[in-house]
Structure formats: structure tokens, C-alpha cells
Amino acid sequence: MQQRRDFFLVFKEAVNNIAKYSNCTKTEIKLSSINNQVQLNITDNGIGFDVNQQTTSNGLKNMKARAGALGGELVIQSVIGKGTGLQLNIPAT
């Protein structure tokens, strides 16, 4: 049950961040099962951000911690002016 909760909270935080910060006109959400992995991809065409910039908020830190607790990996890529992509890979259970 904790795994479902953590997965949902990563998804929810990503969508909330898009709504709050991205100024996008398009968001794509894709959920796949590949090689015993569950893969969540979320992309937007928003303003992007510097993923290396330190932030005082806990949102991204919590997402990465939850991905680790799920035995998975969270990868965030963003280009200023072009948007952001998030990929969560976790073992299928």
C-alpha cells in the first residue's frame, strides 16, 4: 500500500508543479510497463527550469526520495524555454 501511495504522490507533485510553474499549453502523461519496470513519463512544453539550481522547496527532493524508496529512479530533464520531462522507473511488483 505504501508503494501505491509513494507512486501517486510523485505523480501528484509532478502535475501540481506543471500547473503551478510551467505556463505550458500541452502536457503528455504516459504510463508503461517495460521489462518488469513501471515507467511514468510526464512532459510539458512550458518555460522549463534549471535542474541544477538549488531550491528551498522540498517538492523535487521528496519526489526523488520517494522514487528511491520504491527501488526506482527519477530523472528530470528541462530546457529553459522548451519545457520539462520527468521519467520515473520503478520495479513492477
DSSP file (Angstrom, degrees, kcal/mol; ACC not computed):
  #  RESIDUE AA STRUCTURE BP1 BP2  ACC     N-H-->O    O-->H-N    N-H-->O    O-->H-N    TCO  KAPPA ALPHA  PHI   PSI    X-CA   Y-CA   Z-CA
    1    1 A M     >        0   0    0      0, 0.0     4,-2.0     0, 0.0     5,-0.1   0.000 360.0 360.0 360.0 -37.8    0.0    0.0    0.0
    2    2 A Q  H  >  +     0   0    0      1,-0.2     4,-2.8     2,-0.2     5,-0.2   0.864 360.0  56.5 -62.2 -35.8    2.9    2.4    0.8
    3    3 A Q  H  > S+     0   0    0      2,-0.2     4,-2.6     1,-0.2    -1,-0.2   0.924 106.7  48.0 -62.8 -44.3    4.2    1.8   -2.8
    4    4 A R  H  > S+     0   0    0      1,-0.2     4,-2.7     2,-0.2    -1,-0.2   0.916 112.5  49.9 -60.8 -42.7    1.0    2.9   -4.3
    5    5 A R  H  X S+     0   0    0     -4,-2.0     4,-2.6     2,-0.2    -2,-0.2   0.937 111.7  46.8 -62.8 -47.9    0.9    6.0   -2.1
    6    6 A D  H  X S+     0   0    0     -4,-2.8     4,-2.0     2,-0.2    -1,-0.2   0.908 113.0  49.6 -62.7 -42.1    4.5    7.0   -3.0
    7    7 A F  H  X S+     0   0    0     -4,-2.6     4,-2.2     1,-0.2    -1,-0.2   0.941 112.8  47.3 -60.5 -47.5    3.9    6.4   -6.7
    8    8 A F  H  X S+     0   0    0     -4,-2.7     4,-3.1     1,-0.2    -2,-0.2   0.893 110.0  52.8 -61.5 -40.9    0.7    8.5   -6.6
    9    9 A L  H  X S+     0   0    0     -4,-2.6     4,-2.4     2,-0.2    -1,-0.2   0.856 108.3  49.9 -67.8 -34.5    2.5   11.3   -4.6
   10   10 A V  H  X S+     0   0    0     -4,-2.0     4,-2.2     2,-0.2    -1,-0.2   0.946 114.0  46.2 -64.0 -47.3    5.3   11.5   -7.2
   11   11 A F  H  X S+     0   0    0     -4,-2.2     4,-2.4     1,-0.2    -2,-0.2   0.934 113.5  48.8 -58.1 -48.4    2.7   11.8   -9.9
   12   12 A K  H  X S+     0   0    0     -4,-3.1     4,-2.8     1,-0.2    -1,-0.2   0.908 110.8  49.3 -61.7 -44.5    0.6   14.3   -8.0
   13   13 A E  H  X S+     0   0    0     -4,-2.4     4,-2.5     2,-0.2    -1,-0.2   0.903 110.6  51.1 -63.2 -41.1    3.7   16.5   -7.2
   14   14 A A  H  X S+     0   0    0     -4,-2.2     4,-2.0     2,-0.2    -2,-0.2   0.935 113.1  44.4 -61.8 -46.3    4.7   16.5  -10.9
   15   15 A V  H  X S+     0   0    0     -4,-2.4     4,-2.5     1,-0.2    -2,-0.2   0.902 113.0  51.5 -66.5 -40.9    1.2   17.5  -12.1
   16   16 A N  H  X S+     0   0    0     -4,-2.8     4,-2.4    -5,-0.2    -1,-0.2   0.907 109.1  51.0 -61.3 -41.3    1.0   20.2   -9.4
   17   17 A N  H  X>S+     0   0    0     -4,-2.5     4,-2.9     2,-0.2     5,-0.7   0.896 109.6  50.3 -63.7 -39.9    4.4   21.6  -10.4
   18   18 A I  I  X>S+     0   0    0     -4,-2.0     4,-1.3     1,-0.2     5,-0.6   0.951 113.6  44.9 -61.1 -48.7    3.2   21.7  -14.1
   19   19 A A  I  <5S+     0   0    0     -4,-2.5    -2,-0.2     1,-0.2    -1,-0.2   0.867 121.0  39.6 -63.2 -36.6    0.0   23.6  -13.1
   20   20 A K  I  <5S+     0   0    0     -4,-2.4    -2,-0.2    -5,-0.2    -1,-0.2   0.855 132.4  10.9 -84.3 -37.1    1.8   26.0  -10.8
   21   21 A Y  I  <5S+     0   0    0     -4,-2.9    -3,-0.2    -5,-0.2    26,-0.2   0.694 105.4  72.9-119.7 -23.5    5.1   26.8  -12.6
   22   22 A S  I  << -     0   0    0     -4,-1.3    25,-2.5    -5,-0.7    26,-0.2   0.788  63.6-154.3 -78.9 -28.7    5.3   25.6  -16.2
   23   23 A N      < +     0   0    0     -5,-0.6    -4,-0.1    23,-0.2    -1,-0.1   0.847  41.6 162.4  54.9  34.1    3.0   28.0  -18.1
   24   24 A C        -     0   0    0     -6,-0.4    -1,-0.2     1,-0.1    22,-0.1  -0.347  44.8-157.2 -83.3 163.3    2.6   25.2  -20.6
   25   25 A T  S    S+     0   0    0      1,-0.3     2,-0.3    20,-0.1    -1,-0.1   0.435  81.9  37.6-110.7  -7.9    0.0   24.7  -23.3
   26   26 A K        -     0   0    0      2,-0.0    19,-1.6     0, 0.0     2,-0.4  -0.991  57.4-179.2-148.8 135.6    0.5   21.0  -23.6
   27   27 A T  E     -A   44   0A   0     -2,-0.3     2,-0.4    17,-0.2    17,-0.2  -0.999   9.5-161.2-132.0 136.8    1.2   18.2  -21.1
   28   28 A E  E     -A   43   0A   0     15,-2.7    15,-2.4    -2,-0.4     2,-0.4  -0.972   4.2-170.9-119.6 134.3    1.7   14.5  -22.0
   29   29 A I  E     +A   42   0A   0     -2,-0.4     2,-0.4    13,-0.2    13,-0.2  -0.991   7.4 178.1-124.9 126.4    1.4   11.7  -19.5
   30   30 A K  E     -A   41   0A   0     11,-2.9    11,-3.0    -2,-0.4     2,-0.5  -0.995  10.6-168.9-133.3 129.6    2.4    8.1  -20.4
   31   31 A L  E     +A   40   0A   0     -2,-0.4     2,-0.3     9,-0.2     9,-0.2  -0.980  19.8 168.8-118.8 125.0    2.4    5.1  -18.2
   32   32 A S  E     -A   39   0A   0      7,-2.8     7,-3.0    -2,-0.5     2,-0.5  -0.902  33.7-138.9-134.6 159.3    4.1    1.9  -19.5
   33   33 A S  E     +A   38   0A   0     -2,-0.3     2,-0.4     5,-0.2     5,-0.2  -0.979  32.9 168.4-118.2 115.8    5.2   -1.5  -18.4
   34   34 A I  E >   -A   37   0A   0      3,-2.6     3,-1.1    -2,-0.5    58,-0.1  -0.984  62.7 -22.4-135.1 121.2    8.6   -2.3  -19.9
   35   35 A N  T 3  S-     0   0    0     -2,-0.4    -1,-0.1     1,-0.3     3,-0.1   0.900 126.9 -46.0  48.7  55.1   10.9   -5.2  -18.9
   36   36 A N  T 3  S+     0   0    0      1,-0.2    56,-2.6    55,-0.1     2,-0.4   0.735 119.5 113.2  59.9  24.6    9.4   -5.7  -15.4
   37   37 A Q  E <   -AB  34  91A   0     -3,-1.1    -3,-2.6    54,-0.3     2,-0.5  -0.965  62.4-140.8-123.3 142.2    9.6   -2.0  -14.9
   38   38 A V  E     -AB  33  90A   0     52,-3.3    52,-2.3    -2,-0.4     2,-0.5  -0.909  25.0-164.4 -97.2 128.3    6.7    0.5  -14.5
   39   39 A Q  E     -AB  32  89A   0     -7,-3.0    -7,-2.8    -2,-0.5     2,-0.5  -0.964  11.0-169.8-122.4 124.5    7.6    3.7  -16.3
   40   40 A L  E     -AB  31  88A   0     48,-2.7    48,-2.7    -2,-0.5     2,-0.5  -0.960   7.1-174.4-111.5 122.6    5.9    7.0  -15.9
   41   41 A N  E     +AB  30  87A   0    -11,-3.0   -11,-2.9    -2,-0.5     2,-0.4  -0.976   5.0 176.9-118.3 128.1    6.7    9.8  -18.3
   42   42 A I  E     +AB  29  86A   0     44,-2.4    44,-2.7    -2,-0.5     2,-0.3  -0.992   7.4 172.4-130.8 124.2    5.4   13.3  -17.9
   43   43 A T  E     -AB  28  85A   0    -15,-2.4   -15,-2.7    -2,-0.4     2,-0.3  -0.942   7.8-175.7-130.2 152.9    6.4   16.1  -20.3
   44   44 A D  E     -AB  27  84A   0     40,-2.3    40,-0.6    -2,-0.3   -17,-0.2  -0.950  29.8-134.9-140.4 163.8    5.3   19.6  -20.9
   45   45 A N        +     0   0    0    -19,-1.6    38,-0.2    -2,-0.3   -20,-0.1  -0.129  65.2 125.3-107.2  35.2    6.1   22.4  -23.3
   46   46 A G  S    S-     0   0    0    -20,-0.1   -23,-0.2   -22,-0.1   -24,-0.1   0.236  79.9 -71.3 -81.9-157.3    6.4   25.1  -20.6
   47   47 A I        -     0   0    0    -25,-2.5    34,-3.5   -26,-0.2    35,-0.3   0.621  65.5-148.9 -78.7 -14.3    9.0   27.6  -19.6
   48   48 A G        -     0   0    0     32,-0.3     2,-0.3    33,-0.2    32,-0.2   0.014   7.1-132.9  69.6 177.0   11.4   24.9  -18.2
   49   49 A F        -     0   0    0     34,-0.3     2,-0.8    31,-0.1    31,-0.1  -0.972  25.2 -88.9-160.4 165.6   13.9   25.5  -15.4
   50   50 A D    >   -     0   0    0     -2,-0.3     3,-1.4     1,-0.2    29,-0.1  -0.750  31.6-162.9 -84.2 109.1   17.5   24.9  -14.4
   51   51 A V  T 3  S+     0   0    0     -2,-0.8    -1,-0.2    27,-0.3    28,-0.0   0.691  88.0  56.9 -69.0 -17.0   17.5   21.5  -12.8
   52   52 A N  T 3  S+     0   0    0      2,-0.1     2,-0.3    -3,-0.0    -1,-0.3   0.557  81.5 106.8 -89.6  -8.8   20.9   22.2  -11.2
   53   53 A Q  S <  S-     0   0    0     -3,-1.4     2,-0.2     1,-0.1    -4,-0.0  -0.533  76.1-118.7 -73.8 132.9   19.7   25.3   -9.4
   54   54 A Q        -     0   0    0     -2,-0.3     2,-0.3     2,-0.0    -1,-0.1  -0.466  32.8-164.0 -69.6 140.1   19.3   24.8   -5.6
   55   55 A T        -     0   0    0      2,-0.2    -1,-0.0    -2,-0.2     0, 0.0  -0.922  25.8-144.6-126.6 152.5   15.8   25.3   -4.4
   56   56 A T  S    S+     0   0    0     -2,-0.3     2,-0.1     2,-0.0    -1,-0.1   0.596  76.2  92.9 -89.4 -11.8   14.4   25.9   -0.9
   57   57 A S        -     0   0    0      1,-0.1     4,-0.3     4,-0.0    -2,-0.2  -0.437  68.4-144.1 -81.3 159.1   11.2   23.9   -1.7
   58   58 A N  S  > S+     0   0    0      1,-0.1     4,-3.2     2,-0.1     5,-0.3   0.462  72.6  98.7 -99.9  -3.1   11.0   20.2   -0.9
   59   59 A G  H  > S+     0   0    0      1,-0.2     4,-2.1     2,-0.2     5,-0.1   0.924  89.3  36.6 -54.6 -56.0    8.9   19.0   -3.8
   60   60 A L  H  > S+     0   0    0      1,-0.2     4,-2.3     2,-0.2    -1,-0.2   0.883 117.6  53.0 -67.1 -38.0   11.7   17.7   -6.1
   61   61 A K  H  > S+     0   0    0     -4,-0.3     4,-2.3     1,-0.2    -2,-0.2   0.924 110.3  47.7 -62.1 -44.1   13.6   16.3   -3.1
   62   62 A N  H  X S+     0   0    0     -4,-3.2     4,-2.6     2,-0.2    -2,-0.2   0.888 109.5  53.4 -64.5 -39.3   10.6   14.4   -1.9
   63   63 A M  H  X S+     0   0    0     -4,-2.1     4,-2.2    -5,-0.3    -1,-0.2   0.931 111.3  45.3 -61.4 -45.2    9.9   13.1   -5.4
   64   64 A K  H  X S+     0   0    0     -4,-2.3     4,-2.2     2,-0.2    -2,-0.2   0.891 112.5  51.4 -66.4 -39.1   13.4   11.7   -5.6
   65   65 A A  H  X S+     0   0    0     -4,-2.3     4,-2.3     2,-0.2    -2,-0.2   0.908 110.7  48.5 -64.0 -41.4   13.3   10.3   -2.1
   66   66 A R  H  X S+     0   0    0     -4,-2.6     4,-1.5     2,-0.2    -2,-0.2   0.893 108.9  53.1 -66.3 -39.3   10.0    8.5   -2.9
   67   67 A A  H  <>S+     0   0    0     -4,-2.2     5,-2.9     1,-0.2    -1,-0.2   0.922 110.5  48.1 -60.3 -43.2   11.5    7.1   -6.1
   68   68 A G  H ><5S+     0   0    0     -4,-2.2     3,-1.6     1,-0.2    -2,-0.2   0.892 107.9  54.2 -63.5 -40.5   14.4    5.7   -4.1
   69   69 A A  H 3<5S+     0   0    0     -4,-2.3    -1,-0.2     1,-0.3    -2,-0.2   0.789 106.2  53.7 -64.1 -27.1   12.0    4.2   -1.5
   70   70 A L  T 3<5S-     0   0    0     -4,-1.5    -1,-0.3    -3,-0.2    -2,-0.2   0.444 120.5-111.5 -84.3  -0.2   10.3    2.5   -4.4
   71   71 A G  T < 5S+     0   0    0     -3,-1.6    -3,-0.2     1,-0.2    -2,-0.1   0.738  83.8 105.5  76.5  23.2   13.6    1.0   -5.5
   72   72 A G      < -     0   0    0     -5,-2.9     2,-0.4    -6,-0.2    18,-0.2  -0.349  66.1-110.1-121.6-161.7   13.5    3.1   -8.6
   73   73 A E  E     -C   89   0A   0     16,-2.4    16,-2.6    -2,-0.1     2,-0.5  -0.996  11.8-154.3-140.5 140.2   14.9    6.2  -10.2
   74   74 A L  E     -C   88   0A   0     -2,-0.4     2,-0.5    14,-0.2    14,-0.2  -0.977  12.7-172.0-117.1 124.3   13.6    9.6  -11.1
   75   75 A V  E     -C   87   0A   0     12,-2.8    12,-2.7    -2,-0.5     2,-0.5  -0.971   0.1-171.2-118.3 127.4   15.1   11.5  -13.9
   76   76 A I  E     +C   86   0A   0     -2,-0.5     2,-0.4    10,-0.2    10,-0.2  -0.978   4.8 179.2-120.8 126.5   14.2   15.1  -14.6
   77   77 A Q  E     +C   85   0A   0      8,-2.9     8,-3.4    -2,-0.5     2,-0.3  -0.979   6.2 171.4-124.6 139.5   15.3   17.0  -17.7
   78   78 A S  E     -C   84   0A   0     -2,-0.4     2,-0.4     6,-0.2   -27,-0.3  -0.998  19.3-161.4-149.8 143.7   14.4   20.6  -18.5
   79   79 A V  E >>  -C   83   0A   0      4,-2.5     3,-2.6    -2,-0.3     4,-1.7  -0.993  34.9-112.4-126.4 124.4   15.4   23.2  -21.1
   80   80 A I  T 34 S+     0   0    0     -2,-0.4   -32,-0.3     1,-0.3   -33,-0.1  -0.323 103.6   9.5 -55.9 127.6   14.7   26.8  -20.4
   81   81 A G  T 34 S+     0   0    0    -34,-3.5    -1,-0.3     1,-0.1   -33,-0.2   0.359 124.8  65.8  84.4  -5.0   12.0   28.0  -22.9
   82   82 A K  T <4 S-     0   0    0     -3,-2.6     2,-0.2     1,-0.3    -2,-0.2   0.581  98.3-109.7-124.6 -16.9   11.3   24.5  -24.1
   83   83 A G  E  <  - C   0  79A   0     -4,-1.7    -4,-2.5   -38,-0.2     2,-0.3  -0.650  26.8 -78.0 119.7-174.7    9.8   22.5  -21.3
   84   84 A T  E     -BC  44  78A   0    -40,-0.6   -40,-2.3    -6,-0.2     2,-0.4  -0.960  23.7-161.8-135.3 145.5   10.4   19.7  -18.8
   85   85 A G  E     -BC  43  77A   0     -8,-3.4    -8,-2.9    -2,-0.3     2,-0.4  -0.993   5.1-168.9-129.4 139.5   10.4   16.0  -18.9
   86   86 A L  E     -BC  42  76A   0    -44,-2.7   -44,-2.4    -2,-0.4     2,-0.4  -0.988   1.3-172.5-126.7 134.1   10.1   13.6  -15.9
   87   87 A Q  E     -BC  41  75A   0    -12,-2.7   -12,-2.8    -2,-0.4     2,-0.5  -0.983   1.5-171.4-130.4 123.4   10.7    9.9  -16.0
   88   88 A L  E     -BC  40  74A   0    -48,-2.7   -48,-2.7    -2,-0.4     2,-0.5  -0.963   4.5-174.1-112.0 122.8   10.0    7.6  -13.1
   89   89 A N  E     +BC  39  73A   0    -16,-2.6   -16,-2.4    -2,-0.5   -50,-0.2  -0.978  11.8 163.9-117.4 124.8   11.2    4.0  -13.4
   90   90 A I  E     -B   38   0A   0    -52,-2.3   -52,-3.3    -2,-0.5   -18,-0.1  -0.967  43.2 -93.9-136.0 153.7   10.3    1.5  -10.6
   91   91 A P  E     -B   37   0A   0      0, 0.0     2,-0.3     0, 0.0   -54,-0.3  -0.421  41.6-118.2 -64.3 138.4   10.3   -2.3  -10.4
   92   92 A A              0   0    0    -56,-2.6   -59,-0.0     1,-0.1     0, 0.0  -0.633 360.0 360.0 -75.2 133.3    6.9   -3.9  -11.2
   93   93 A T              0   0    0     -2,-0.3    -1,-0.1    -3,-0.0   -56,-0.0   0.375 360.0 360.0-118.7 360.0    5.6   -5.7   -8.2
